Amino acid sequence: MPTDLVRSAGSRSALSDPILYLLLFSVLAAPAALGAVDAWVWSTQALLAGIALATWAAHVALGHPPTVALRRLAVPASLFTAALAWASLQASGWSPAAWHHPLWPMAAETLGTTGIGAVSLAPTDTSDAILRLCGYAAVFYLAVNLCRDRRRARLVLAAVAVMVTLYAAYGIAAHLSGAERILWMAKTSYHGDLTATFVNRNTFGAFAGLGFLCLVGLLCDGLGRTARGVSATIERRRLMAEFMAGRGALLLGAMFVVGTAILLTHSRAVLACTLAGSIVLLLALGLSGALSLRRTLAAVAAGAALLGVAFLAGDGTGTGDRLLQVGDHAETRMEIYRRTADAIADSPWLGTGLGTFAHGFRLYRSQAVAAPFTEAHDTYLETVMELGLPAGLALILAVASLPALCVLGLIRRRRGLAFPAVGLAASTLVGLHAIVDYSIQNPAVAALYALIMGAACAQCWSSRVDTGR
């Protein structure tokens, strides 16, 4: 039996689908509880992902080889492990006393004790951040192994698209009702903005943007599969018209709902990043040959028209007003960036401890920053401040290597190109948004991104390649 058929048969083993369903539930149900920001939600999400991973590990131990060997992910795995190892040392207190944060000696003197201290300013927060990262890594690794089967990869994108559309539909209904509530709770912020089940409009916008990209990817994948192998132009057009009248219409309707929800968040950055991701997705398919240049331009035009209709139908004036407020909070943001850079300069190699920005920034906050910011609104700066330059760059590069893998997939594959294109687009969205906000630090957004990237990266190798070796 050919090697690829043996691998494919293994990937369809009895436990694979239940593990995937548990994984999907852990990622897609958590956002219903305020965007998974509470510790009990994201820790439960991490626990379920851990159970799924342990089940998969037992499955492999019983003689079913992994469909993607770790060596295939050597670069991101090595960089991620190095960053996590340093974060663990930061929290452990086993480091030399000279490495400990300067506040620890002061605390020891005040308490009249010795032998306490760590690199991390708040070891418990660092441990929590490590647990969250491990949960995201489990989601990604499971998705990579389970989605080598294209049917499952398509199922993941479809599940994400359906659930994000439902969250968006709820958000629109709640927003139009004027109740200013999240589920049964009164809003404490972002009045007049759509947040759905999230507290923050920007994090929900990024969450919805990822779902929007999945919808675009499914639409392109469906059109490509419908026309594949049909040489007659008239017949190809007929089949594509049938698709657009059926499943295509459903996808367009869902795109309209999700696009309207994004507009009603009134988030300028999310809107711009979602548009950038959509353009990258379409261009990736056009340049890779999955779509003709004419179809690519037509799809861009159709998307722009759909966005325009959604803008007019969805009270777009709030977003339009904000688009004109370019200087809104700009000076405060710049001051935060400057102060964060000062913190990095004071401890460039050791950092303040993963997950400790809120504590560390208090020492650098100036009078120009009135509110006690708990995030830097720039994930790259915040990561380097917390982990130090070496480990911070390692973590950033670990994530950045995933869209690089998607680019390789677009170059070397001939079928299923929509999946790596969605991965590249999703990375564009979160990568750009991380420059000006912290949506990727939200557990619901981070887990969803890990799931999408796992499915996308799984389809970056040809089905003829035995990735289990």
Stockholm file with secondary structure:
# STOCKHOLM 1.0

chainA/1-469         MPTDLVRSAGSRSALSDPILYLLLFSVLAAPAALGAVDAWVWSTQALLAGIALATWAAHVALGHPPTVALRRLAVPASLFTAALAWASLQASGWSPAAWHHPLWPMAAETLGTTGIGAVSLAPTDTSDAILRLCGYAAVFYLAVNLCRDRRRARLVLAAVAVMVTLYAAYGIAAHLSGAERILWMAKTSYHGDLTATFVNRNTFGAFAGLGFLCLVGLLCDGLGRTARGVSATIERRRLMAEFMAGRGALLLGAMFVVGTAILLTHSRAVLACTLAGSIVLLLALGLSGALSLRRTLAAVAAGAALLGVAFLAGDGTGTGDRLLQVGDHAETRMEIYRRTADAIADSPWLGTGLGTFAHGFRLYRSQAVAAPFTEAHDTYLETVMELGLPAGLALILAVASLPALCVLGLIRRRRGLAFPAVGLAASTLVGLHAIVDYSIQNPAVAALYALIMGAACAQCWSSRVDTGR
#=GR chainA/1-469 SS CCHHHHHHHHHTCTTHHHHHHHHHHHHHHGGGTGGGCSHHHHHHHHHHHHHHHHHHHHHHHTTCCCSSCGGGGHHHHHHHHHHHHHHHHHHHSCSCGGGSCTHHHHHHHHHTCCSCCCSSSCHHHHHHHHHHHHHHHHHHHHHHHHTTSHHHHHHHHHHHHHHHHHHHHHHHHHHHHTCCEETTEECSSCTTSCCTTCSCHHHHHHHHHHHHHHHHHHHHHHHHHHHTTCCCHHHHHHHHHHHHHTHHHHHHHHHHHHHHHHHHTTCHHHHHHHHHHHHHHHHHHHHHTSSCHHHHHHHHHHHHHHHHHHHHHTTTHHHHHHHHCTTTTHHHHHHHHHHHHHHHHHSTTTCSCTTCHHHHHTTTCCTTCCSCCSSCSCHHHHHHHHHCHHHHHHHHHHHHHHHHHHHHHHHHCSSCTHHHHHHHHHHHHHHHHHHHCCGGGSHHHHHHHHHHHHHHHHTTSCTTSCTTC
#=GC SS_cons         CCHHHHHHHHHTCTTHHHHHHHHHHHHHHGGGTGGGCSHHHHHHHHHHHHHHHHHHHHHHHTTCCCSSCGGGGHHHHHHHHHHHHHHHHHHHSCSCGGGSCTHHHHHHHHHTCCSCCCSSSCHHHHHHHHHHHHHHHHHHHHHHHHTTSHHHHHHHHHHHHHHHHHHHHHHHHHHHHTCCEETTEECSSCTTSCCTTCSCHHHHHHHHHHHHHHHHHHHHHHHHHHHTTCCCHHHHHHHHHHHHHTHHHHHHHHHHHHHHHHHHTTCHHHHHHHHHHHHHHHHHHHHHTSSCHHHHHHHHHHHHHHHHHHHHHTTTHHHHHHHHCTTTTHHHHHHHHHHHHHHHHHSTTTCSCTTCHHHHHTTTCCTTCCSCCSSCSCHHHHHHHHHCHHHHHHHHHHHHHHHHHHHHHHHHCSSCTHHHHHHHHHHHHHHHHHHHCCGGGSHHHHHHHHHHHHHHHHTTSCTTSCTTC
//
